[in-house]
Amino acid sequence: MSASPLKVLIRTPLLLNEYSGYGKDGCGIARALARWGCDVYLEPSYVSPPLTKDIAELLTKHLKAPFDLLIQHSDPDSIDVSKTAAQCSNVRVGWSMWEVSKPLPLANRSSSFARRLAPFDLFLMYDQVALDAWKPYGPKNQAWGVLQGGYEADEWKNFSDRDWFGERWQFAMHGQLHARKNVYCSIQAFNELKHEHKEFDSARLALHTTIGDPLVVFGNLIPGMKVWHEVWEKPVLEDFYHAAHVLLAPSRGEGKNLPALEMLSTGGSVAATNWGGHRGWINPEYAYPLDYTLTPTDARYPDQAHDAKVSVQTMKDFMWFSFNNRAEVKRKAELAASVIPAMMDWSVVIENFFRRVRDLVPGKGEILYNKAQQVRRE
């Protein structure tokens, strides 16, 4: 006798471009649950085309309550569920991320948080920094947990055996290269090394950004550095990753950092700030955690929220080390290409999701877990 469908309602933004981590992860959650065997329904807060065919088809389904599970995946400021949606869903899970140590400003960002979280059985944050930032403002009896979102590992399994010992050595950054990405740390470190070491002339720094920024000017001024300010299709981005040896990610805060996971999957290396969402996957066995200091996120609130700052000197030390120790970088990168997909693919994340619900929502969570396992087997 087959199990009844496990019906899941997902409330999330839906978009697959470079402008929203929530949008991409919302699509990833829906796709992974559908592959699991769940009967998935979408109630998007925002939709931006183009969407993949499987996600678009889910949007054609009428919402048919009741649901075994409701997932709301969005930023903490917009987490909210109607009384009707809460009543027609047996288990309700909020899932979010945050990049600094507290919400800012506290008076505005957190005042309604406890009320909005009250209907949820469980609230998950991508990392411990994010959980610690928001937990003090949630309901006193709220169940909390840490679970980081995943990525589509199969889309980046085209492992590239780079030329690790040729003359050219290329660093890269990719994404919305704004202040939080700390991009000028990489630029300044690269520029100083160019002036200090003649042999560093063969090093390159490639920056791809999807937002307007004075970076374009810097790209014309610093030898060996090039900036692309345009939107790329996936094959172009693949070529960009494969042309680089190391992706630099000195971010002041991250929920996860999708480009870093993609780069590691292609057989390249990553150096990333050892804080926040990066700590969900980074390990010195197969990547390069960067030291940091905590500094105020906003000068107007120096005693409230902090994030991580990688110094120019720390970045210089790493860039110079990697330039001169290519065999080690290559060895770590090859290990990462097998470890990261096995650890961070959405299929693994969703399996861990059902375990978290089982362990943190007594009674209802265990029933949901058992039903999910039966659906998966069939």
N, C-alpha and C positions, 0 to 999 in steps of 0.2 A: 504494500500500500504506500503510495507516494505521499510525501509531506505536503501540507498546504503551503502556498507561496509565502515567502517571507517578504512582506510589503514594507518598503522603505521610502519615506518622503524626505527629499533633500532640499533644503532652502539655502540658496547660495547664489552669488553672481556667476555667470557663465561667459567666459571669454578665454581665448587661447593665444592672445598676443602677449607682448612683453610688458604690458602695463599693469597687470594685476596678478600677484601671486595667489590671491583668493580665487580669482576666476579660473586660472589653470588648475588649481588644486580641486576646485569644485567639480570640474569636468573629470579629473582623475578619480575622485571618490565615486562619482556616479558610474564611471566605466568599470572600475574594479568591483563594485558591488553587483553590477549586472553580470560580469564574468563569473562571479561567485555563484550566481544562480538566483539572486534576489529579484523581486519584482519592483523595479525602481521607478519612482515618480519624481518629477522636478517642479519646484516652485521657485523660479529664479527671481532674485531681487534686481537683476540687471542682465541684459543679454547683448553681446556685441558679436556680429558676424565677422568672418565666417566661422561656423562650428563644424566639427566633423559629423559625418552622416549618422553615426550611432547616437550622439548627443542630440542632434536635431530630431531624430525619430522619437526619443524619449519625451520631447516637448509636445508631441502630438497626443499623448495619453491624457485622458481625463482623470482628475484626482478622485480616487475612490477610497474613501475612508471605510473602516478604520485601518490604521497602520501599526505594524509591529514596532517600527522604529522611526523616529524623526531625528534627522541630523541638521542642525543649522551651522553652516560653516561660513563665517564672516568675521569682520573685525569687531573688537569688543564694543565699540561705540554703536554698532548697528545690530548687535545681538538682541533679538526680541522675538517673541512668538505669541500669536494671538491666542485668546482663551479657547477658541474653537479648535485650532490646530493642536493645542496641548491636550484637549479633552479627547480628541480622536486618535491620539498616538499613545501607545502603551509605554514605550521607553523613549525619553527625550534627552538628546545629547547636544550640547553646544561645543563647538570646536573652533579654536582661534589661535592667533599668534600675535606677538608684540616684540618690538625691537629695543626697548629701553627699560630701565629699572622700575619706572612707575608711570601711570597715566599722567598726561600734562594737558592743561593745568588741572590739578586735583579737584578743585571746586566744580568745574564744569564736566570733566570727563567721567567722574566716578559717582556723582550724586544719584543717578538713576540706575546704577549697575545692579545693585542688590535686587531691586524690584524686577528688572528685566530678566535676571537669572532665576528668579524664584520658581518658574514652572519646570526647570530642567532637573532631571535626575542626576546628571553628571556634566561637568564642564572640563574639557580637555584643552590644554595649551601645548604648543609645539615644543617648548623647552622650559627648564626650571626657572630661568630668569623671568620669562613671561608669566608663569604661574605665580611667582612671588610678587610680581608687580600688581596683579589684579585680585589675588585671593583675599587680601584684607578688606576689599570693598564689596565682596559677594555675601550672599546669605550665610549665616553662621553654621547652618547644618548642610551646606552644599558639599557634595562629593566632588573632588578635584583629582585630576591625573595629568600626566605628561605623555603625549604621543605626537611625534612629528609626522607631518605629511610626507608623501613619497614622490616618486616620479615614474615615468614610463621607461623602464630600463631597456626594453626591447628596441626602442626607437634610437638608442645610442650604442648598440652593441657592435657597430662597425669599428672594431679595434684597429687602431692605426699604429704600425711599427715605425715610429718617427726616426729620422736620422739624428741620433742623440749626440754624435761625436763629430759632426761637420763643423764648418766655420760659423754658420749662423746659429744663434741661440735666441729664441723668441719668447718673450713674456706677453701676456694678453690680459685684457679685462673686457667684460661683455655685460650689457644690460642698461638699465637707467643709471648712468654714471653721474649721480648727483652727490650732494655733500655727504649723505649717509654712507655712501660707498667709499668715501675717503680716497677718491681717485688721485687727488693731488699729492698724496703721500707717495704713491707709486711713481708719478711723474717726476717729482723732485728727487727721489732716490735714484731713479734712472739717469736723470740729467747730471747729478753730482758724480755718479760712477763714470759717466762718459768723460768728465773732466779730470778725474783722478787716475784712471787706468787706461792706458793706450790700448791694451789688449781687449778692453770692453767695447771697442769700436764695432765689433761684429755682432754685438747684442742688438736686439730689436724690441720695441714696445708697441704692440698693436692694440688699439682701443676702439671698440664698437659701442656706440651709445645710441639709444633711441629717443633721447631728449636733447633739445638745444642747449648749448653750453659754450663758454669760451674755449673749451677743449680744442675746437677746430683751429683756433689761432695757435695754441701750443703745438699742435701737430705740424705746423709749418715752420716752427722755430727750432725745434730740438732734433738734431741729427739722429736718425735711426728710429724715430717715433712717427707713427701714422694713425690718424683718426678717421673712422667712418661714422657719419651721422646719417643713418638711413635705416629703413626697416628691411630685414632680410627674410627670405624663405629658408626653410630648414636646410636644404642642400648647401646653401651658401654658408650658413652657420656651421655646418659640419666641416666644411673646408677651412673655416676660420679656426676651429678647435684643432684640427689635424695639423695646421701650419705652426701651431704654438707648442712649446714644451711645458710651460708652466702658466696656469691661470692665477693671477694675483687677486686676492679677496680680502683686503684690509678693512672690511666694513666696520662701521661703528656699531652696527646691530643687524641681525638677520633672523628671520623666522626659520629659514632652511638654507637658502641659496641654491636655487635650481641650476644655474650655469656651472657651479662648482661640481655638482653631481654628474652633470652631463660631460664635463671635461674629463673627470676621473674615469668615466665609463669608456671614453674613447682611447684610453691608455696614456693620457697626459697627466701631469702632476698639478697639485693645487697647494698654495700657501694661503692660509686663512686665519683671521683673528680667532683666538682660542676662547671665545665667549659667546653666550647666547645660543642661537640656533645652530651655529657651526659645531658646538660641542655634542650635538646629537649624532654626528657621524664622523667627525675628524679624529684621527689617531696618528701619533708619530710613527707608527709602523708602516703607514702607507701614504701619509701626507705631511704637511709642514704647518703645525700650529704656531701662530705668531703671538708673542707676548704683547701686552697692552697695559694701559693705565685707564682707570675709570675717571671720566671727566663729565662736567655738567652737559646735559643734552641741549639745554636752552639757557642762555645767559640771564634771562629774566627770572628763572627759577633755579638758582644755583644749588639750593639745598634739597631739591626734590628729586628729579629724575637724572640718572647718569647713564652713559653708554661707554663703549670701549674705544680707546684711541691707540692705534699702532703708530709708533714714532717713525720718522724718516730714517733714523739710524737703524732701527730694527729691520725696516724694509731693505735698506742698503746691505746690511749684513747678510740677509737671506739671499738677495739677488746675486751678490758677489759669490756666496757659498755655492749656490746652485750652478752658476756659470763655471765654477772650477771643480765641481764634484758631480759630473753628469752621470757617472755609473750608478751612484747612489740614488739620484733622482729617478733614473730609468727603472731601477729595481723596485722602488716604492710605487711608481706609477703602474707598473705591470701587476703588482699585487692589488692595488686599488681597483683595477679594471675587473677583477673577479669578486672582490669583497663588497664593493658599493652596490652593484645590482642585486646581490643576494641579500643585502641588508635593507635596502631602501626602495625596492620596487613596490608599486602600489599593492600588489597581491600580498606581500609580506605585511605591509602596514595595515591592511584591512583585517588580516588574520589577527594581528595584535590588537586592533580596535575591538573585535568581539571579545578577546580575552580581558581587556581593560573593563569593558562593560560587565562582564561576568564577575570580575573580582571587586568592582567598586560600587555596583548597584545590587545589593542583596535581594534575592528572590527573583524579581523581574529580570535582572541581568543574566542570571544563570539560565532561566527559561529561554531568553533570547539567544544565548550562546548555544544551547543544545539544539534549538531549532535551526540556527545557522549551520551547525555542523551536519545536521541531517540533510538540509537543502544542498549543501556542498557535495555530500557523498552521492546524491542522486543526480 
